[in-house]
Amino acid sequence: MRTKIVATLGPASFDKSVIERMTKAGVNVFRLNFSHGDHNILRQIIHYIRELGPAYHHRLAILGDLQGPKIRIGEVENNAINLRQGQEIQLGGGSGLSKEDILWINYPALTEDVKPGDQVLLDDGKLSLIVKEKLPSGFLRAEVLVGGILTARKGVNLPDSHLTLSALSEKDLTDLRFAYQNQLDWIALSFVRSSEDILKLRENIQFLGRNWNPGIIAKIEKPEALKNFDSIIEVSDALMVARGDLGVELPYEQVPAVQKLVIHKSIAQSKPVIVATQMLEGMINNTRPTRAEINDVANSVMDGADALMLSAETSMGQYPVEAVEAMRRIIDETEKIGEIHNRKPENSFTNPSRLISDAVIEAAIHLSEKTEAKAILTYTLTGYTALRLASYRPKAQIFIFARSPRLIRRLSLVWGITGFVQQNLHYTDDNLDLMVQILLQNNAVNPDDILVKITGFPMKERATSNMVVVTRVK
């Protein structure tokens, strides 16, 4: 299985035995959703996962998903209010009890940032309003376009408005410190609008300590993120197509094209990309996915996604293990189709400092195709070679060796990467033979298989990748 599986943990899967069964079923990355979950519980869950790590060659990563600046309705009168189509209602920014004639939204700058003509979407877009004017009192006057019952603390989306709120809330900073204390492998930032949001997160990570270097995932779920996508992808380590809020803030019929665009651009820039939300939604309450869900998973694989994510299916659903098994089966079957292979990153040979290594990596890909090699293998310090290799989506397997368990865990998110932690590797010419022996011991290759090896020569000088060796396993 080349495409990786990310599974969200929650009340349905906080049990140690369930986590182990999900791992056996095919999970590569476990997601902790900081929107929910007590730190004490999450700390124990992290301990469970780390205990499993050595048995799986340290190929189990943990992703911490920051809630971000989530805008919500506060408490409502009588626990629910009925908004009727065509009625007028006032909107205020701050805390207060919402009633049928006024809604309080927990965003103090609401009346400054939201302009007449802007949409206000409530409860994942089930209800919608349009702002008519700003009143002398400071409130906004809005008209209900699509009405319905509104209950407390439902989310608010403002797709037409340029918001001035910070990318990181106080809760996010607290959760980020928790992630640092527990050395999580990836951090996802919600509601990214610009590259500045990612840079702000990176600045906070660096402030926490030099001994922590998690990958940063930009969640693409706002129209602003699409407008600024090229600059966002440049400063991010990975991308996520977060189809939930994206399908609220954009016309839902645009989501498939956006998904394909984000995947294409991510592969072109050698950045891992995750497709998320409602992949197997029907399996929350059923043991089998719908035919539409099967096609959704398969199409995401064929698009070239590095990883597919399960959310409520594994965090709240009745069948978390079965959901992972179903996703794995669909991935396995879809990957038999050759369409997922033979991509090419668009930024090849544009970085002078990487010119030689990029050329060597492309040569290795070409040689693996011509020789029908079983695998491409290399040793990495930073993961750069691994990411570049994966972005070509080769038919040959990709075996990556590193001395750092952290690096191998982080690479667990990346398409096609099978990592090995080997702390006995030193910068000598014996490394290549040792790597082949490790692969033989793990039944990853067989005698007579053709291998393509990428290395830096001379090794004792820790040279960057500058040599390709084609060999046959003896």
Summary of the structure (lengths in Angstrom):
residues: 474
radius of gyration: 24.0
end to end distance: 26.0
largest distance: 83.1
contacts: 1642
relative contact order: 0.11
helix: 39%
strand: 24%
